[in-house]
């Protein structure tokens, strides 16, 4: 797969508010695609990793402002999402993305950050803790996907990651995506409704671009092998892990993923949020901040 065109490397200043679009900066890390990131706040470092079908704006419009009152927060566009590059199939692996997060922390001088992730991003965050517990403070896993299972995204987006034929297929499905994606984005927030500010300001056109959906398909296709590796290592995890799980999550069954991971990871803390759905980092920002502060301490 050809590398994405390099974005404008000039940084965009953060004006101290979260009213506008996330002010992305760009960084080139040896061996990785160019990565877009945004920063806010001061204090101990914390890295935010978003999930599927979204960009770092999901964190910017969600818990980032609340976290920035306590932390120096860096949110990234995962490879192939938002404005980050996606040069090789290997970039799709959650373990590869964990290596990227650790490399980014080193490059930005983030000493032993808390790594917080949502959904697929939570799997990346946990992989950071499994791979290099000495390099991070700990993990906050929000609505994590933690174990291999058949997934709808493997059916909807997996074929788009097939070499050569996948990208043209994704472009050809753009009219269908225009109808499908709004339904998926709104379903992610159930049983709550999508916040009005998110509906107004999230860059849906960027997140739903055909090439961005190719990256989502590549992530989905590697989930079984990547999560099998993670699950085998959970009992040996030496990082503090705090899991936030909603009982109303229809995207990832948290009785399996959240509770299951908490049972296998030594010392893991599970905060079970009754009635909350998959996007609980929007509805319960207080819980995210509480978990991050607990891990940082």
C-alpha positions as CSV (number, residue, x, y, z in Angstrom):
1,X,0.0,0.0,0.0
2,X,1.4,3.4,-1.0
3,X,2.3,5.8,1.7
4,X,-0.1,8.7,2.3
5,X,1.0,12.2,1.1
6,X,2.9,14.0,3.9
7,X,0.7,16.6,5.6
8,X,1.8,20.1,6.3
9,X,4.4,19.7,9.1
10,X,3.8,23.2,10.5
11,X,2.3,23.1,14.0
12,X,-1.0,24.8,14.8
13,X,-1.1,26.7,18.1
14,X,-3.5,25.7,20.8
15,X,-5.4,28.8,21.9
16,X,-6.3,27.5,25.3
17,X,-9.9,26.5,24.5
18,X,-11.5,23.4,23.1
19,X,-14.1,25.3,21.1
20,X,-12.4,24.9,17.7
21,X,-10.9,21.9,15.8
22,X,-8.0,20.0,17.4
23,X,-4.8,21.9,16.6
24,X,-2.7,19.1,15.1
25,X,1.0,18.9,15.0
26,X,3.0,16.4,13.0
27,X,6.0,14.2,13.9
28,X,8.2,11.8,11.9
29,X,9.4,8.9,14.0
30,X,12.1,6.5,12.5
31,X,10.4,3.4,11.1
32,X,6.8,4.8,11.5
33,X,4.5,6.9,9.3
34,X,4.1,10.6,10.0
35,X,1.8,10.9,13.0
36,X,-0.6,13.8,13.8
37,X,-1.0,14.7,17.4
38,X,-2.5,17.4,19.6
39,X,-1.5,18.6,23.1
40,X,-3.1,20.5,26.0
41,X,-2.5,21.0,29.7
42,X,0.5,20.7,31.9
43,X,1.6,18.3,34.6
44,X,2.4,14.6,34.5
45,X,2.2,13.2,31.0
46,X,-0.8,11.3,29.6
47,X,-1.3,9.9,26.1
48,X,-4.8,9.3,24.6
49,X,-5.4,6.7,22.0
50,X,-8.7,6.7,20.1
51,X,-10.7,3.7,18.8
52,X,-12.2,2.7,15.4
53,X,-14.0,4.9,12.9
54,X,-12.9,8.1,14.7
55,X,-9.9,10.4,15.0
56,X,-8.1,12.2,17.9
57,X,-11.0,14.7,17.8
58,X,-13.1,12.0,19.6
59,X,-10.8,12.6,22.6
60,X,-10.5,16.4,22.0
61,X,-14.3,16.7,22.1
62,X,-14.6,14.2,25.0
63,X,-12.3,13.9,28.1
64,X,-9.3,15.9,26.9
65,X,-10.3,19.2,28.4
66,X,-11.1,17.6,31.8
67,X,-7.8,15.6,31.8
68,X,-5.8,18.7,30.8
69,X,-6.6,20.3,34.2
70,X,-4.4,17.6,35.7
71,X,-2.0,16.3,33.0
72,X,0.0,17.3,30.0
73,X,-2.2,15.4,27.5
74,X,-1.1,14.3,24.1
75,X,-3.8,12.7,21.8
76,X,-2.7,11.0,18.5
77,X,-4.4,10.1,15.3
78,X,-3.6,6.4,15.0
79,X,-1.9,5.3,11.8
80,X,-4.3,5.6,8.9
81,X,-6.8,7.7,10.9
82,X,-7.3,11.4,10.9
83,X,-4.3,13.1,9.4
84,X,-1.7,10.4,10.2
85,X,0.0,8.4,7.6
86,X,-0.3,4.6,7.0
87,X,2.5,3.4,4.9
88,X,2.5,-0.4,5.5
89,X,0.2,-3.2,6.4
90,X,2.2,-3.7,9.6
91,X,1.0,-0.4,10.9
92,X,-2.4,-2.0,11.4
93,X,-1.2,-4.2,14.3
94,X,-2.2,-3.0,17.7
95,X,1.2,-4.2,18.9
96,X,2.9,-2.1,16.3
97,X,0.8,0.9,17.4
98,X,1.9,0.3,21.0
99,X,5.5,0.5,19.8
100,X,4.6,3.8,18.1
101,X,3.0,5.2,21.3
102,X,6.2,4.4,23.2
103,X,8.4,5.9,20.5
104,X,6.2,9.0,20.5
105,X,6.6,9.3,24.3
106,X,10.4,9.2,24.0
107,X,10.4,11.7,21.1
108,X,8.2,14.2,23.0
109,X,10.0,13.8,26.3
110,X,7.0,12.2,28.0
111,X,8.6,10.3,30.9
112,X,6.6,7.3,32.0
113,X,3.2,8.6,30.8
114,X,-0.2,7.2,31.7
115,X,-1.5,5.6,28.5
116,X,-5.3,5.9,28.2
117,X,-7.2,4.3,25.3
118,X,-10.8,3.7,24.1
119,X,-12.0,0.5,22.5
120,X,-9.3,-0.5,20.0
121,X,-7.2,2.2,21.5
122,X,-7.6,0.5,24.9
123,X,-6.1,-2.7,23.4
124,X,-3.2,-0.6,22.2
125,X,-2.8,1.0,25.7
126,X,-2.8,-2.4,27.4
127,X,-0.2,-3.7,24.9
128,X,2.0,-0.8,26.0
129,X,1.7,-2.0,29.5
130,X,2.4,-5.6,28.5
131,X,5.4,-4.8,26.3
132,X,7.2,-2.1,28.4
133,X,5.8,-1.7,31.9
134,X,8.9,0.1,33.0
135,X,8.3,2.9,30.4
136,X,4.8,3.9,31.4
137,X,3.0,4.8,34.6
138,X,0.1,2.6,33.9
139,X,-3.0,2.1,31.7
140,X,-6.6,3.4,31.6
141,X,-8.6,1.1,29.4
142,X,-12.0,2.6,28.4
143,X,-14.6,0.2,26.9
144,X,-11.7,-2.1,25.9
145,X,-11.8,-4.9,23.3
146,X,-9.7,-7.5,25.0
147,X,-10.3,-10.9,23.5
148,X,-10.6,-12.3,19.9
149,X,-14.2,-12.7,18.7
150,X,-16.1,-12.3,15.4
151,X,-16.6,-8.6,14.7
152,X,-19.0,-6.7,12.5
153,X,-16.2,-4.4,11.4
154,X,-14.3,-7.4,10.0
155,X,-17.3,-8.0,7.6
156,X,-17.9,-4.3,6.8
157,X,-14.3,-3.1,6.5
158,X,-12.0,-6.1,6.4
159,X,-12.2,-6.7,2.6
160,X,-11.1,-3.1,2.0
161,X,-7.7,-3.9,3.4
162,X,-7.0,-6.7,0.9
163,X,-3.9,-5.6,-1.1
164,X,-4.6,-4.0,-4.6
165,X,-8.3,-4.7,-4.7
166,X,-9.3,-3.3,-1.3
167,X,-8.7,0.4,-1.8
168,X,-10.7,0.6,-5.1
169,X,-13.4,-1.4,-3.4
170,X,-13.5,1.2,-0.5
171,X,-13.8,4.1,-3.0
172,X,-16.5,2.3,-4.8
173,X,-18.5,1.8,-1.6
174,X,-18.5,5.5,-0.8
175,X,-22.2,6.0,-1.6
176,X,-23.1,3.2,0.7
177,X,-20.8,4.5,3.4
178,X,-22.6,7.9,3.2
179,X,-25.7,6.0,4.5
180,X,-24.1,3.5,6.7
181,X,-21.5,5.5,8.7
182,X,-23.9,8.0,10.3
183,X,-25.9,5.0,11.6
184,X,-22.8,3.4,13.1
185,X,-21.5,6.6,14.6
186,X,-24.8,7.2,16.4
187,X,-25.1,3.6,17.4
188,X,-21.7,3.9,19.2
189,X,-23.3,6.3,21.7
190,X,-26.3,4.1,22.6
191,X,-28.0,3.9,25.0
192,X,-27.3,7.7,25.1
193,X,-27.6,10.0,22.2
194,X,-24.7,11.6,20.4
195,X,-23.8,14.9,22.1
196,X,-24.8,17.9,20.1
197,X,-21.3,19.4,20.2
198,X,-19.9,16.1,18.9
199,X,-22.5,16.0,16.1
200,X,-21.7,19.6,15.1
201,X,-17.9,19.6,15.4
202,X,-16.5,16.1,14.8
203,X,-14.8,15.7,11.3
204,X,-17.0,13.0,10.0
205,X,-15.8,13.5,6.4
206,X,-12.2,12.9,7.5
207,X,-13.0,9.9,9.6
208,X,-15.1,8.3,6.8
209,X,-12.8,8.8,3.9
210,X,-12.3,5.6,1.9
211,X,-8.6,5.4,2.7
212,X,-9.3,5.9,6.4
213,X,-11.8,3.0,6.2
214,X,-9.1,0.8,4.6
215,X,-7.0,1.4,7.8
216,X,-10.0,0.4,10.0
217,X,-10.3,-2.8,7.9
218,X,-6.7,-3.6,8.4
219,X,-7.0,-3.1,12.1
220,X,-10.0,-5.4,12.2
221,X,-8.3,-8.1,10.2
222,X,-5.5,-8.4,12.7
223,X,-7.6,-8.4,15.8
224,X,-7.8,-12.2,16.3
225,X,-4.0,-12.8,16.2
226,X,-3.2,-9.5,18.1
227,X,-5.7,-10.0,20.9
228,X,-4.8,-13.7,21.2
229,X,-1.3,-12.6,21.9
230,X,-2.5,-10.0,24.4
231,X,-4.8,-12.4,26.2
232,X,-2.0,-14.9,26.6
233,X,0.1,-12.2,28.3
234,X,-2.5,-10.7,30.6
235,X,-1.6,-12.9,33.6
236,X,2.0,-11.7,33.4
237,X,1.1,-8.0,33.2
238,X,3.2,-5.8,35.5
239,X,1.6,-2.4,34.7
240,X,-1.2,-0.9,36.8
241,X,-4.4,-1.2,34.8
242,X,-7.7,0.6,35.5
243,X,-10.6,-0.6,33.3
244,X,-13.8,1.5,32.7
245,X,-16.7,-0.6,31.4
246,X,-20.3,0.2,30.8
247,X,-23.1,-2.4,31.3
248,X,-25.0,-0.9,28.3
249,X,-22.2,-1.3,25.8
250,X,-23.5,-2.8,22.6
251,X,-20.3,-2.4,20.7
252,X,-18.0,-4.5,22.9
253,X,-19.6,-6.8,25.4
254,X,-18.0,-5.6,28.6
255,X,-19.0,-8.7,30.6
256,X,-16.5,-10.5,28.3
257,X,-14.0,-7.9,27.6
258,X,-13.9,-5.6,30.6
259,X,-14.6,-8.0,33.3
260,X,-12.7,-10.8,31.6
261,X,-9.5,-8.7,31.3
262,X,-9.9,-7.5,34.9
263,X,-10.0,-11.1,36.1
264,X,-6.8,-12.1,34.2
265,X,-4.7,-9.0,34.7
266,X,-3.0,-9.0,38.2
267,X,-4.2,-6.1,40.3
268,X,-6.4,-4.6,37.6
269,X,-9.2,-2.3,38.9
270,X,-12.6,-2.5,37.2
271,X,-15.0,0.5,37.4
272,X,-18.4,-0.9,36.3
273,X,-20.6,1.9,35.1
274,X,-24.2,0.7,35.1
275,X,-26.3,1.8,32.1
276,X,-23.4,3.4,30.3
277,X,-22.5,2.5,26.7
278,X,-19.5,2.3,24.5
279,X,-18.7,6.0,24.4
280,X,-18.7,6.5,28.2
281,X,-15.6,8.7,28.0
282,X,-18.0,11.4,26.8
283,X,-20.8,10.8,29.3
284,X,-18.5,10.0,32.3
285,X,-15.5,12.2,31.9
286,X,-15.3,12.3,35.7
287,X,-14.7,8.6,35.8
288,X,-11.9,8.9,33.2
289,X,-10.2,11.6,35.2
290,X,-10.6,9.7,38.4
291,X,-9.0,6.6,36.8
292,X,-6.1,8.5,35.3
293,X,-5.3,10.2,38.6
294,X,-5.4,6.8,40.4
295,X,-3.0,5.3,37.9
296,X,-0.7,8.3,38.0
297,X,-0.6,8.1,41.8
